[in-house]
Amino acid sequence: HSDSVSQNPLSLSLSVFVALTIVVPDPQDYIVALSYTQVDGGAHCGQKVQLTNTDNGKTVTATVADTCPGCEWGAIDLSEAAFLQLGTLDQGVLPLSWHYVS
């Protein structure tokens, strides 16, 4: 599979992130959760991803901090702070592309 993914639509879930890492996220942190198959048993935990809203061009860099049990491969779940850098909560679903960054 590729390290670059386009996913449309992307849903926001304001769930609590259950830690694969020891750090408890601050509500203002830019964090994401990947599908179980993409987080690779925690191997990507702590890795950075760049997300781009393909409608408005806004971008944010966030840290992989958890798995998203309900997410299909390619989907990504965002913290509220990260989501707000890309769109508004009333949108609920954003067209995004994303990839891992160093």
N, C-alpha and C positions, 0 to 999 in steps of 0.2 A: 504494500500500500504506500501511498504518497504521503509526504509530510505537509502537503498543501491541500486544503480542503475548502470547497465551496458548499455551503449548506443553506438551503432556503426551503421552508422557513426555519427560523431559529426561535425556540420559545424560551422565555425567561421563567425560571422557577426560583422563587425566593426561599428555597429550602435552606435549612441549616447544613453547613458543610461538616460532615463527619470526617474526622481527621485521618488521613493516610500519613500525615506528617504530625509532628508534635506541636507545631505552632498553631495557636488558636487565632484565626484571622480577625482583624479589626474590621468593623463594618465599612470603613472607607478604603479597605484594601481592594486592589484590582485582582480578583482571583477567578479561576474557572474550574469547572469539573468536566472531565472527558468521559466518554463511554468506557465501560469496563475493558473492552478489547483495546481501546486506544491508550488507556493509562498504563497498560502492560504490567499489571500487578504492582503498580507504584513506581515503575521505572521512570516515568515522566514527571513524577511529583517533584515540584520545585523548578521545573523547566519553564521558560518564558514562551508565550505565544503572542503573536501580533494579530489582532483582529481588525477587520475593515468593514464598515457598513458600505455595501456596494451601491446603495441608493444615494447616500450623501457624502461618501468619501472620508468620513471621520474614522480615526484609528485610535486604538488603545493597546498597550502592551500589558499583559496580565500574567500571573503565575498559576500554573497547574497545581491545585491543592487538594483535589478530591476526585472521586468517581461519581458519575451521574448514572445511577442504576436504570433509569427509564429512558436514557438517551440511546439512540441508534448510532452506529458507526458514522462519524462525521459531524454529529451534533455536538454542541458545546453549551454548557450551562454557565451563566455569568453571575457574579455577585452584582448586587444592585449598583454599587459604585462604578463597576466596569460598564454595566449596561447603560448607565446615564451618560457615559462619555461618548456613546455611539448613537443614542436615540432617547426617546421619552418613554416613561413607563406605560403611558396609555397606548403606545404602539404594541407592546406585548410580544411581538414577533418581529425580528429584524433579518433582512437578507445580509448574510455575512460571508466573507471568505477569511480564512485564517491559516497561519503557518507557524511552525516552531522557529524561534530566533535564538541566537547565541547569547 
